[in-house]
C-alpha cells in the first residue's frame, strides 16, 4: 500500500533521520554521492537552512520522516535533489513527494542530476514529467570519479 505523503518545513528533529539516510551504504552507492560525517552534515544543513534562496522540505510518509527534497540555484540553473530513506524505496513516496514539490515550486526549467545506474530515481523523474536532457561525467564529488550522470529537465 502506498503511504500518504506530504511535505513540510524542515525541523531540527528531522536532521537525525536525514543523517542516517545519507549514511546508508546502499543509498550512497545508488546516489553515487558520499556520506558526510556528523560535523560536515551539521554544517551543511545549517548553511542550507540559513539560505532563503534554497527551498527545502521534509518528506513525511504516514506521519514518519521519510526523507528530504530541495531546490537551489547553481551555475545559472535551478537544481533539484531529494533523498528518501531505503525503507521507503519502491513504495511511491519519492514520486508523490516530487509531484507535490514541483506543484509548490514554479521555477522552470528545473534540473535534476541522477547517476545512470539509479533506475529508481530515473523512474521517479520520468513519472513526474522530467525528460532526459543529456549525459555528463559528474563534476562532484570528485572530478575524476568517473560517475556518469543523466541530466533531467522539467520545462513546464
N, C-alpha and C positions, 0 to 999 in steps of 0.2 A: 504494500500500500504506500502511495506517495504521501510524504508528510506535508502538513500545512506550512508554508514558508512565508516569512515576512522579513522586511529589512527595518533596522532601527539604527540610531546613532550608536557609535562605539562607546562602551562604558569601561571603566577601569577593570572591572571583574572579568571582562571578556579576554583580556590580554593573556592570562594564563592558558586559556584554551587555544588561542591563536599560537602561542609559543609551542605548545605540544603538537599542534597540527604541522607547523613548519619544521619541526624536528623529526618528524616521522620519516624513517629511511625510505619507505616505498613512495611516499609523496615527493620526497626530494628527487628521487630517481625519475618519477613521472614528470614532474615540473621542470627538471633539469636546472634547478636553482638551489644553491647551497643554503643550508640552515645557518642561522645566526646564533651565537652564544647568547646567554641571558643579558649581558651588558649591551651587546650590539643590538639585540632585539628591542630592549627597553629604549635605547637611544633612537632607533629607527621610528618606533611608534610615537615617541614624544615629539619628534620632528614632524611626522605625518599629521598628528592631531593638532599641532600648533599652526599649521599652514592652512589658512582659509581657502586657498585655491584648490586644495585637494578635496575630493568628495569621497568619504569612506563610510561604509555601513557594515554593521554586524548582520550576518545571515542567521536567522533564527528558524529552526525547523521543529515543529511540535513543541515549542517552548524552550528548546535547548539551543545553545550556541553551536552552530554548525560550520561557521567559517566567516570570512570577510570578503568584501568586494569594494573596489575603489577605482577612481579615475583621477588622472593628473596630466598636466601639460609637460611634454618633454620634446626637445628639438622641433618645436613647431607643430607637434601632433598631440592630440588628446588621446592618451592611452588608457587602457582598461586592464585591470587584473583582478583575479579572485583566487581564493584558496579555500577549499572545502575539506573538512576532516574526512579521513578514509572511511569511517563508519557510515558516511552519507553518500559515498560514491555509488553510482548506478541506481539511485532512488529518485532522480528528478529534481533534487534540491538545487544543484548548480543551475540547471535550466530555468527553474522558477525564479531563482534569485536574479539571474541575469536579465530575464524578461522584466522583472519589477524594476531593476536598476536602469535599464535603457528607457523605460517609461518615465522614470524620475529625472534622468539626465538627458537634456535635449541637445547637448552639444554634438554636432556632426561635422565631419566624419569622426568616428570613434574607432580606434585601432587596438587590436589585441595581438600579442606575440605568443605563439604556442610551439613547444617542441614538436617536431614532426612525428615522434613516437607517442605523443599524448592523445590517443584516439578518443578518449572520453571527452576531453576538453574541446577537441575539434568538433565532435558531435554537438556539444552544448552550443558552441558558437554558430554552427550551421542552423540549428533549430531556432535560434534567436535572430536569424536574418543576416548574420555576418557572412561575408563572402571572401574567399581566399584572394588576397591581393598579390602576394609574391612569397618567395622563399629567400631567406638570407642566412648567412652564417652569423650566429649570435655574437654580439659585442660584449655581452655581460653574461655571466660574472667575469669571465676572462676572455680576452680577445682571441686566444689560441685554443679555446676549449673544444673546438670542432663541432659544437652542437648546432644542428640546423634547426631553424625555426620557420614556421609559416607565419605570415602576417595576414590577419583577417581585418576586414574593414566593414563598418556599418555606416552607410551613407544616408539612409532615410529614417 
